């Protein structure tokens, strides 16, 4: 996932969980305005700790994935 897609994904997950922006912002310790900007990819700077808290509240965690340089499926994906 690219950096500018994270905010849109968080918005989608937030809605799936039934959280308002205010509820998720309160859990994450940030303002609703900051969360809204992050969801719209208007805010390029958010701490990794805050991102981890947001994802934890949504039931997700940060994970690393090897970048596929040739856009071919990996053996696991076949």
SVG drawing of the C-alpha trace seen along z (x, -y; Angstrom):
<svg xmlns="http://www.w3.org/2000/svg" viewBox="-21 -20 33 41">
<polyline fill="none" stroke="black" stroke-width="0.4" points="0.0,0.0 1.3,-3.4 1.6,-6.2 -1.2,-8.3 -3.6,-5.3 -3.3,-4.7 -5.7,-7.5 -8.4,-6.3 -8.0,-2.7 -8.3,-4.0 -11.5,-5.8 -12.9,-2.7 -12.0,-0.6 -13.4,-3.2 -16.7,-3.1 -16.8,0.7 -16.3,0.7 -19.0,-1.9 -16.7,-4.6 -17.3,-8.3 -14.2,-10.4 -14.6,-11.9 -14.7,-8.5 -11.6,-7.2 -9.8,-10.5 -10.6,-10.4 -9.2,-6.8 -6.1,-7.8 -5.4,-11.0 -5.6,-13.3 -8.1,-15.9 -11.0,-15.0 -9.7,-17.7 -6.3,-15.9 -7.9,-12.5 -10.1,-14.0 -7.2,-15.6 -5.3,-12.3 -8.2,-10.4 -8.3,-12.8 -4.5,-12.6 -4.2,-16.3 -1.9,-15.6 1.4,-14.0 2.8,-13.9 1.5,-11.7 3.6,-9.8 4.1,-6.1 2.9,-5.7 -0.4,-7.5 -0.8,-5.4 -0.2,-2.3 -2.9,-3.4 -5.4,-4.1 -4.8,-0.7 -5.0,1.0 -8.4,-0.6 -9.5,0.7 -8.2,4.2 -5.1,4.0 -1.4,3.7 1.5,2.5 3.1,5.2 6.0,5.2 5.6,6.6 8.3,7.1 7.9,4.8 7.3,6.7 9.4,5.0 7.8,6.6 4.1,6.6 4.0,10.4 2.2,12.5 4.4,14.1 4.4,17.9 2.1,17.4 -0.4,15.6 -0.5,18.2"/>
</svg>
